[in-house]
Amino acid sequence: MKVRRDNYFSGMPLSRDEALRRDTATLERLRTHPQTRVLAVWRSQHLIASRAAPAPVWHEGDEAFRLFAEATNWVLLGMRGEAAHFAVDVSHIDEPAAASPFAGRGEFADLRTISPLLPRGDGSIMAYARGLMYWHSRHRFCGVCGSPTESTQGGHVRRCTNADCGVSHFPRTDPAVIMLVTYGDYCLLGRQSSWPAGMHSTLAGFVEPGESLEEAVAREIKEESGVDVERPEYHSSQPWPFPSSIMLGFRAEARSMDLDLDNDELETAAWFHRDQLLASPEDDRFRLPRKISIARRLIDDWLFNRDD
């Protein structure tokens, strides 16, 4: 049986132990266990040992104890064998590269800039940690009554501290559809003005309340390009913690090549032949999306007739 490839940031190698998150006593024991490993997150960046061959820097022993004591938030990421893996937020430190225990260990970097060189499992763990820390930073107060919230259940719930409210808030993920529209040997790519020079990509947008994924695909394509499509087909998905999305990839066949662009959404869009994309200069004149993105996966799988 053919094994389907994972997209970047998926394929989590840790065991997500939901029951352990509620076991306060065991969590406290694990936080002081010598095998426990801790990943520092600083303003959505990760400490890596080298840009040439990046790998996350894990802290253990006394270094881990110090990070737990100083962190503004911590979360249980999961277990690998007998070793617990945690992430801590150290965003309160102004100059982390010079602070203990980071000095001399590497540098903090944005995950998107190093992902192509990371082992897939490391990228998945780091994306997970980034997404959770971002959520914590944006949910310090209750959205119901405005009171402060506190972290609980291993960092996977924030509970309102107001006894009259007490609402539990959970990490949110915003579903977004992303789709490659094709018409024979042509595909539709667009460009937003905020993107790097020359970059063109697939169309995408967030799912609205009361909308199926297929409806969202058809609506977004129509709104942005004016193109009507046949029933979309699901391709694959990708966690995208930049800051908190899940990208749901689709393919859709256009009924025609007529375009009617919404210039509030797109700077430009056009149909590109397979041969044009295969000869892409990948420079400021024209380039495809980053290879870590599901957008690039959708394009490449179509270009090379892959179905895995």
C-alpha positions in Angstrom: 0.0 0.0 0.0 1.3 3.5 -0.9 2.3 5.6 2.1 1.2 9.2 1.7 3.9 11.8 2.4 3.5 14.3 5.3 3.6 18.0 4.6 6.1 20.1 6.6 5.2 20.7 10.2 3.1 17.5 10.4 4.2 14.0 11.5 4.5 14.8 15.2 7.0 12.2 16.8 5.9 12.9 20.4 3.0 11.1 22.1 0.3 13.7 22.8 -0.8 12.4 26.2 -4.1 14.1 27.0 -4.6 12.2 30.3 -1.1 13.3 31.5 -2.0 16.9 31.0 -4.6 16.6 33.8 -2.3 14.8 36.2 -0.9 17.7 38.2 1.3 15.5 40.5 3.0 13.7 37.6 3.5 16.9 35.7 5.3 18.4 38.7 7.5 15.3 39.0 8.3 15.4 35.3 9.3 19.1 35.4 12.2 18.2 37.8 13.1 14.8 36.2 16.7 14.7 34.9 15.6 13.2 31.6 13.1 16.0 30.9 13.9 18.1 27.8 12.9 21.8 27.5 12.6 23.8 24.3 12.8 27.6 24.6 10.6 29.9 22.5 11.4 33.5 22.3 8.9 35.8 20.6 7.9 33.0 18.3 11.5 32.1 17.5 13.5 29.0 18.4 17.1 28.5 19.6 19.1 26.6 17.0 22.6 25.3 17.2 23.7 26.2 13.6 22.1 27.8 10.6 24.1 25.6 8.3 22.7 22.4 9.8 19.9 23.7 12.1 18.6 21.6 15.0 16.6 22.7 18.0 18.6 23.2 21.2 17.1 21.2 24.1 17.8 22.0 27.7 18.1 19.4 30.4 19.0 19.1 34.1 19.9 22.4 35.8 19.3 24.4 32.7 15.8 23.0 32.4 15.0 23.8 36.0 16.1 27.4 35.6 14.0 27.8 32.5 10.9 26.5 34.3 11.5 28.9 37.1 11.9 32.0 34.9 9.4 31.2 32.1 6.2 33.2 31.7 4.4 30.1 30.4 5.3 26.4 29.9 3.5 23.6 28.1 3.8 19.9 27.9 4.5 19.0 24.3 4.4 15.2 24.9 6.4 12.1 25.6 9.1 10.3 23.7 9.7 7.0 25.5 10.2 7.9 29.2 11.3 11.5 28.5 8.9 14.3 28.8 9.3 17.2 26.3 8.2 20.7 27.3 8.3 24.2 25.8 8.8 27.4 27.8 8.2 31.0 26.8 11.2 33.3 27.4 9.9 36.3 25.5 10.4 38.6 28.5 14.2 38.4 28.0 15.4 41.4 26.0 18.7 39.9 24.8 18.4 36.1 24.9 21.6 35.4 23.0 23.6 36.8 25.9 21.5 35.3 28.7 22.1 32.1 30.5 21.5 29.3 29.5 21.5 30.4 25.9 24.8 32.2 25.6 27.1 30.3 23.3 24.5 27.7 22.4 23.3 29.2 19.1 20.9 31.8 17.9 17.1 32.3 17.9 15.6 32.0 14.4 12.2 32.1 12.7 11.0 28.6 11.9 10.1 29.4 8.3 13.7 30.4 7.5 15.3 27.1 8.7 12.5 24.5 8.1 13.9 23.1 4.8 17.0 22.1 6.6 15.4 20.6 9.7 14.5 17.0 10.2 10.7 16.7 9.7 10.1 15.6 13.3 12.0 18.5 14.7 10.0 20.9 12.5 6.7 19.5 13.7 7.7 19.8 17.4 8.9 23.4 16.9 5.8 24.4 15.0 3.6 22.9 17.8 5.5 24.8 20.5 5.3 28.0 18.5 1.6 27.7 18.0 0.9 27.1 21.7 3.1 29.9 22.9 1.4 32.3 20.5 -2.0 31.3 21.8 -0.9 31.8 25.4 0.4 35.3 24.6 -3.0 36.3 23.0 -5.3 34.8 25.7 -4.0 36.3 29.0 -7.5 37.7 29.7 -10.9 36.0 29.5 -12.9 36.8 26.4 -16.1 36.5 28.3 -15.6 38.8 31.4 -12.1 40.3 30.9 -10.6 38.8 34.0 -7.0 37.4 33.9 -6.7 33.7 32.9 -4.3 31.1 34.2 -2.6 28.2 32.5 -3.8 24.7 33.4 -3.7 21.1 32.1 -0.1 21.2 31.1 -0.5 24.5 29.2 -3.4 23.3 27.0 -6.2 25.2 28.8 -6.4 28.7 30.1 -9.1 29.1 32.8 -10.7 32.4 33.8 -9.7 33.3 37.4 -13.0 35.0 38.1 -15.0 32.6 40.3 -18.3 33.9 38.9 -17.1 33.1 35.4 -14.5 30.3 35.4 -14.7 29.7 31.6 -12.1 27.4 30.1 -10.4 28.6 26.9 -8.7 26.1 24.6 -6.0 26.6 21.9 -7.7 27.7 18.6 -6.8 26.8 15.1 -8.2 28.8 12.2 -9.2 26.6 9.2 -8.1 27.9 5.9 -8.6 26.4 2.4 -5.8 26.6 -0.1 -6.3 25.3 -3.6 -4.7 24.8 -7.0 -7.1 25.7 -9.8 -6.3 24.0 -13.1 -7.6 24.0 -16.6 -6.0 21.3 -18.7 -2.2 22.0 -18.8 -2.7 25.4 -17.1 -2.9 26.4 -13.4 -4.1 29.6 -11.8 -1.6 31.5 -9.6 -2.0 34.8 -7.9 0.2 37.4 -6.2 -0.2 39.7 -3.2 1.7 42.9 -3.1 3.1 42.1 0.4 4.9 39.0 -0.8 8.6 38.7 -1.8 9.4 40.1 -5.2 8.2 37.8 -8.0 6.5 35.2 -5.8 3.2 33.7 -7.1 1.1 31.2 -5.3 -2.1 29.3 -5.1 -5.3 31.0 -4.0 -6.4 30.6 -0.3 -8.8 32.0 2.3 -10.4 31.3 5.6 -13.4 29.1 6.1 -16.5 31.1 7.2 -19.0 30.0 9.8 -21.7 27.7 8.5 -19.6 26.8 5.4 -18.3 23.4 4.2 -14.7 23.2 3.0 -15.9 22.6 -0.6 -18.1 25.7 -0.4 -15.2 27.7 1.0 -12.9 26.6 -1.9 -15.5 27.6 -4.6 -16.3 30.9 -2.9 -12.7 32.0 -2.4 -11.8 31.2 -6.0 -14.8 33.0 -7.3 -14.3 36.0 -5.1 -10.6 36.4 -5.8 -10.4 35.5 -9.5 -14.0 35.3 -10.9 -13.5 31.7 -11.9 -16.2 29.0 -11.4 -14.9 25.6 -10.5 -16.2 22.0 -10.6 -16.5 20.2 -7.2 -13.1 20.5 -5.4 -11.2 17.4 -4.3 -9.3 17.2 -1.0 -5.5 16.8 -1.4 -3.8 17.1 2.0 -3.4 19.4 5.0 -0.6 21.3 6.8 -0.3 22.8 10.3 0.6 26.4 9.7 1.4 28.2 13.0 2.0 31.6 11.4 0.3 32.4 13.6 -2.5 29.8 14.1 -3.9 28.1 11.0 -4.5 24.7 9.6 -4.2 24.7 5.8 -6.6 22.4 4.0 -5.4 21.7 0.5 -7.6 21.1 -2.5 -7.5 20.7 -6.2 -10.2 22.2 -8.4 -10.9 22.2 -12.2 -12.0 25.5 -13.7 -15.0 25.7 -16.0 -13.2 28.3 -18.1 -10.1 30.5 -18.1 -12.0 33.8 -17.9 -10.7 36.0 -15.1 -12.3 38.8 -13.2 -9.9 39.8 -10.4 -10.6 41.3 -7.1 -7.7 43.7 -6.8 -8.3 44.2 -3.1 -7.3 40.5 -2.6 -4.8 40.1 -5.3 -2.3 42.3 -7.0 -2.4 40.1 -10.1 -3.3 36.6 -11.2 -2.8 34.6 -14.4 -2.9 31.2 -16.0 0.5 29.5 -16.2 1.4 26.6 -18.5 3.2 23.6 -17.0 6.2 24.4 -19.2 6.4 27.9 -17.8 6.5 26.7 -14.2 9.0 24.0 -15.0 11.3 26.7 -16.4 10.7 29.1 -13.5 13.8 31.2 -12.9 13.0 31.3 -9.1 14.2 34.9 -8.8 12.7 38.4 -8.4 11.1 38.1 -11.9 9.1 35.0 -11.0 9.3 32.4 -8.2 7.1 29.7 -6.8 6.1 29.4 -3.0 8.5 28.2 -0.4 9.2 24.4 -0.6 8.0 24.0 2.9 4.5 25.2 2.1 1.5 23.1 1.1 1.0 25.6 -1.8 4.3 24.4 -3.3 3.3 20.8 -2.7 0.0 21.3 -4.5 1.9 22.9 -7.5 4.6 20.3 -7.6 2.3 17.3 -7.3 0.4 18.6 -10.3 3.5 19.5 -12.3 5.0 16.1 -11.8 1.8 14.1 -11.9 2.3 12.8 -8.3 -0.6 11.3 -6.5 1.2 10.4 -3.2 
